[in-house]
Amino acid sequence: MTIDMHKKLLENLTTAVLLLDESLKILYVNPAAEHLFATSAAHLLNSPVHHLFYEEKGDKHELEQSLANLHPFTRRETTLILANSSQPAIVDYTITPLSSPGERHLLVEIRPLDRLLKISREDNIVSAHQATRALIRGVAHEVKNPLGGIRGAAQLLARELHDQNLHDYTDVIISEADRLRNLVDKMLGPRKPPEIANTNVHQILERVRSVIQAESGDSVQFIRDYDPSLPELPADGDQLIQAFLNIVRNARQALTENPEQKSPRITLRTRALRQFTIGNKRHRLTCVVEVEDNGPGISQELQETLFFPMVSGRAHGTGLGLSIAQSILHQHHGLIECDSTLGKTTFRFLLPLERPSDASTTPGAIV
């Protein structure tokens, strides 16, 4: 096997690989390591590894001891503190000493587990959403048929009533039947498949921002953090506007309805991820859109059922906006995730940047 082939194999691994010299400075990192540490190879090379990460509860001298004694070791489900991230990383990692005449090196292999845990959670979200939608379809069928009968009977009754005062009652029956039918239609989400076309996601976000600002004026500050290198997205622009609008409007309401809120702020952020898995499908390139607010946050209990129909954290909410947004993302082979703590709530839209027929279906792949 040629050197070029060895290099190609390392560059396509999803495991982060680093090579350290005798002074524990970094000689090589593969792209997976660049992604894990959110730093380019140019900035990582020749820097001490302890400046990059360390094990939360580990012995900081273990690497020196491994190099001196040529003793390999492995850690399972341990927590690494990363210099360039505010969040620790849960990983498996292996240290392997390499010895040759006159020199010694350490090979470091790090397998992030955070993404594996997220993939499992995403599978649960997709499965739960599919089961919920199947249940809703069944209920909708059972509800719509009698509603149609009730509405028709009320119309026939209205024709037979000569007292106009009694028509008020039949009008109420008809209007309430229509309202219930519309509610069921909203629960079902979009009734037609998306019309896929190349779409500029930043134009969509700007449209959403302008709508929300027209509704709320200057009560909320918008921060735009866009990646201008993102290619166009194969998507139904109108449906994505609806999905983003539902989430951003919820964020605005959470901020403006909180009497203790200071400096209400919504951040719209776009990024691209390579070799990213959504559910059980790996995509060569994925668009990430984040809607982040500095509001009061969402309780952990509510986060578990947030995307189910009729679930809302607001007193006057319908509980349909998030469910509809998730349905739209599923039709685009994407997903919405939510992370929330006090003072920071992030809804993350994951959308493949290639058309569905181009997506890899390799199960178990990770970033």
C-alpha positions in Angstrom: 0.0 0.0 0.0 1.4 3.4 -1.0 2.1 6.3 1.3 -0.6 8.3 -0.5 -3.1 5.5 0.2 -2.1 5.5 3.9 -2.7 9.3 4.0 -6.0 8.9 2.3 -7.2 6.3 4.8 -6.2 8.5 7.7 -7.9 11.6 6.2 -11.2 9.6 5.8 -11.3 8.1 9.3 -14.0 9.4 11.6 -11.7 8.7 14.6 -9.5 11.7 15.5 -5.8 10.8 15.1 -2.8 12.7 16.4 0.9 11.9 16.4 3.1 13.4 19.2 6.9 13.7 19.3 9.1 13.0 22.4 8.3 16.4 23.9 4.5 15.8 23.4 4.2 18.3 20.6 1.8 17.6 17.8 3.4 16.4 14.5 0.3 15.3 12.7 -3.5 15.6 12.9 -6.2 14.2 10.6 -9.3 16.1 9.5 -11.4 14.3 12.2 -9.1 15.8 14.8 -9.4 19.2 13.3 -13.1 19.0 13.5 -13.1 17.7 17.1 -10.8 20.5 18.3 -12.4 23.1 16.1 -8.9 24.2 14.9 -7.0 23.9 11.7 -3.9 21.7 11.3 -1.8 24.7 10.7 -2.6 26.0 14.2 -2.3 22.6 15.9 1.1 21.5 14.5 4.1 21.9 16.8 1.9 23.0 19.8 2.0 21.1 23.1 -0.8 18.6 23.3 -1.6 19.7 26.9 -2.6 23.1 25.5 -5.2 21.4 23.3 -6.9 19.0 25.8 -6.6 17.1 29.0 -8.6 14.4 30.8 -11.0 15.9 33.4 -10.1 13.3 36.1 -6.9 11.9 34.6 -3.2 12.1 35.6 -1.6 14.8 33.5 1.6 12.9 33.5 0.2 9.7 32.0 1.4 10.6 28.5 5.0 11.2 29.7 4.8 7.8 31.5 3.4 6.0 28.5 6.2 7.4 26.3 8.9 6.7 28.9 7.8 3.1 29.6 6.4 2.3 26.1 3.2 1.4 27.8 -0.1 1.7 25.8 -3.4 2.4 27.5 -7.1 3.0 26.8 -9.8 5.0 28.5 -13.5 4.4 28.0 -16.2 7.0 28.2 -14.0 9.6 29.7 -14.4 13.3 29.7 -11.9 15.6 27.9 -11.6 19.3 28.5 -11.0 21.0 25.1 -9.2 24.3 24.9 -11.3 25.6 22.0 -14.7 24.5 23.3 -16.9 25.6 26.2 -18.3 22.1 26.3 -16.4 19.0 27.4 -16.3 16.0 25.1 -17.2 12.4 26.1 -14.8 10.1 24.3 -13.0 6.8 24.1 -9.3 7.2 23.5 -6.2 5.1 23.1 -2.5 6.0 23.5 0.0 3.8 21.7 3.8 4.4 22.0 5.8 4.0 18.7 9.5 3.3 19.0 12.2 3.3 16.4 16.0 3.7 16.7 16.8 7.1 18.2 13.2 8.4 18.5 9.9 7.7 20.2 6.4 8.9 19.3 2.9 8.6 20.7 -0.1 7.8 18.6 -3.4 9.2 20.0 -6.7 7.9 18.8 -9.8 9.7 20.0 -13.3 8.4 19.3 -16.0 11.0 20.2 -19.1 9.5 21.8 -21.2 12.7 22.0 -22.2 12.2 18.4 -23.0 8.5 18.9 -25.3 9.5 21.8 -26.9 12.2 19.6 -27.5 9.7 16.8 -29.3 7.4 19.2 -31.3 10.4 20.4 -32.1 11.4 16.8 -33.3 7.9 16.0 -35.6 8.1 19.0 -36.9 11.5 17.8 -37.5 10.2 14.3 -39.2 7.0 15.5 -41.4 8.8 18.0 -42.4 11.4 15.4 -43.3 8.7 12.8 -45.3 6.8 15.4 -47.1 10.0 16.4 -47.9 11.0 12.8 -49.3 7.5 12.2 -51.5 7.9 15.2 -52.6 11.3 14.1 -53.5 10.1 10.6 -55.6 7.4 12.1 -57.4 9.8 14.5 -57.8 12.4 11.7 -59.6 9.8 9.5 -61.9 8.8 12.4 -62.6 12.5 13.3 -63.0 14.0 9.8 -65.7 11.6 8.7 -68.2 12.3 11.5 -67.3 16.0 11.3 -68.3 16.0 7.7 -71.6 14.3 8.6 -72.3 16.8 11.4 -71.6 19.8 9.1 -73.8 18.3 6.4 -76.6 17.6 8.8 -76.4 21.2 10.2 -76.6 22.6 6.7 -79.7 20.5 5.9 -81.2 21.5 9.3 -80.6 25.2 8.5 -82.6 24.9 5.3 -85.6 23.5 7.2 -85.6 26.1 9.9 -87.9 29.1 9.2 -87.0 31.0 12.3 -83.8 33.0 11.5 -83.0 33.1 15.2 -82.4 29.4 15.2 -79.9 29.7 12.4 -77.4 31.1 15.0 -77.2 27.6 16.5 -76.6 25.8 13.1 -74.0 28.4 12.2 -72.2 27.6 15.4 -72.2 23.9 14.6 -70.9 24.5 11.1 -68.2 26.9 12.2 -67.0 24.7 15.0 -66.9 21.7 12.7 -64.8 23.7 10.3 -62.5 24.8 13.1 -61.9 21.2 14.2 -61.3 20.1 10.6 -58.7 22.9 10.2 -57.1 21.9 13.5 -56.7 18.3 12.3 -55.3 19.5 9.0 -52.7 21.5 10.9 -51.8 18.5 13.1 -51.1 16.5 9.9 -48.7 19.2 8.7 -47.9 19.8 5.0 -50.3 17.9 2.8 -48.1 17.9 -0.3 -44.5 16.8 -0.9 -41.9 19.6 -1.0 -41.2 21.2 -4.4 -37.4 20.8 -4.4 -35.3 23.6 -6.0 -32.0 25.2 -5.4 -32.6 27.6 -2.5 -30.4 30.2 -0.8 -30.9 29.6 2.9 -29.7 33.1 3.8 -32.4 34.7 1.7 -34.9 32.5 3.6 -33.5 33.5 7.0 -33.6 37.2 6.0 -37.2 36.9 4.9 -38.0 35.3 8.3 -36.1 38.0 10.2 -37.9 40.8 8.3 -41.3 39.2 9.2 -40.5 38.9 12.9 -39.1 42.4 13.0 -42.3 43.7 11.4 -44.3 42.0 14.1 -42.1 43.0 17.1 -40.4 46.2 16.0 -37.1 46.8 17.9 -38.1 44.8 21.0 -35.7 42.0 20.0 -32.1 42.4 18.7 -31.2 40.1 15.8 -27.6 38.9 15.3 -26.7 37.3 12.0 -23.7 34.9 11.9 -23.8 33.5 8.4 -21.3 31.3 6.6 -21.2 32.9 3.1 -19.5 29.9 1.6 -22.6 27.7 2.0 -23.9 26.4 -1.4 -27.5 26.5 -2.3 -29.8 24.1 -0.6 -32.1 21.6 -2.4 -35.4 22.5 -0.6 -38.9 23.9 -0.8 -38.3 27.5 0.1 -41.9 28.2 1.1 -42.0 25.2 3.5 -38.6 26.2 5.0 -39.8 29.7 5.6 -42.8 28.3 7.5 -40.5 26.0 9.6 -38.0 28.7 10.5 -40.8 31.2 11.1 -42.4 28.9 13.7 -39.2 28.5 15.6 -38.1 32.2 15.5 -41.6 33.4 16.4 -41.5 31.1 19.4 -38.1 32.5 20.4 -39.4 36.0 20.1 -42.5 35.2 22.2 -40.4 33.6 24.9 -38.2 36.7 25.1 -41.0 39.4 25.0 -43.3 37.5 27.4 -40.6 37.2 30.1 -40.9 40.2 32.4 -37.4 39.6 33.7 -35.7 39.4 30.3 -32.8 41.7 29.8 -31.4 42.6 26.3 -33.5 40.1 24.4 -31.5 38.7 21.6 -31.9 36.1 18.8 -28.9 34.8 16.8 -29.3 33.3 13.4 -26.3 31.1 12.6 -25.4 29.0 9.5 -22.6 26.5 9.2 -21.6 23.4 7.1 -20.7 20.0 8.4 -18.9 17.3 6.4 -19.6 13.6 6.6 -22.4 14.1 9.1 -25.0 11.6 10.0 -28.7 12.4 10.4 -30.6 9.4 11.8 -29.0 6.5 10.1 -27.9 8.3 6.9 -24.5 9.8 6.3 -24.4 13.0 4.2 -21.3 14.3 2.6 -22.3 17.9 3.4 -24.9 19.1 5.8 -26.3 22.6 6.3 -26.7 23.6 10.0 -29.0 26.5 10.8 -29.1 27.5 14.5 -31.8 29.8 16.0 -30.4 30.8 19.4 -32.0 33.0 22.0 -31.0 34.2 25.5 -34.4 33.7 27.0 -35.5 31.7 30.2 -34.9 28.3 28.6 -37.1 25.2 28.3 -37.5 22.7 31.1 -35.9 19.3 30.7 -39.3 17.6 31.0 -40.7 19.7 28.2 -37.7 19.1 26.0 -38.5 15.4 25.9 -41.9 15.9 24.2 -41.3 19.3 22.6 -42.0 18.2 19.0 -45.1 16.2 19.8 -48.4 17.8 18.6 -50.5 19.7 21.2 -47.5 20.1 23.5 -46.7 23.7 24.4 -44.8 25.5 27.1 -47.0 28.7 26.7 -50.4 29.2 28.3 -52.0 30.2 25.0 -49.9 28.1 22.6 -51.4 25.6 20.2 -48.5 23.1 20.5 -48.5 22.7 16.7 -45.7 25.0 15.5 -42.8 22.8 16.5 -44.5 19.6 15.3 -45.2 21.2 11.9 -41.6 22.4 11.6 -40.2 18.9 12.5 -42.6 17.4 9.8 -41.2 19.8 7.2 -37.6 18.9 8.1 -38.4 15.2 7.9 -39.8 15.7 4.4 -36.4 17.3 3.5 -34.6 14.3 5.1 -33.5 16.6 7.9 -34.1 17.0 11.6 -34.5 19.7 14.3 -32.6 19.3 17.6 -33.0 21.4 20.7 -30.6 22.2 23.5 -31.7 24.5 26.3 -30.4 25.9 29.5 -31.2 29.1 31.5 -30.2 32.0 29.3 -29.5 30.0 26.1 -31.9 28.0 24.0 -30.7 26.7 20.6 -32.9 25.1 17.9 -30.6 23.4 15.4 -31.9 22.6 11.9 -29.9 19.9 10.1 -30.5 19.7 6.3 -28.6 17.6 3.7 -26.9 19.7 1.1 -27.2 17.0 -1.5 -30.4 15.7 -3.0 -31.8 12.5 -1.3 -30.7 10.2 -4.1 -27.0 11.3 -3.5 -27.0 10.5 0.2 -25.0 7.7 1.6 -26.9 5.2 3.7 -24.0 3.8 5.6 -25.4 3.1 9.1 -23.5 4.0 12.2 -21.3 6.7 10.6 -20.4 9.6 12.7 -18.7 13.0 12.3 
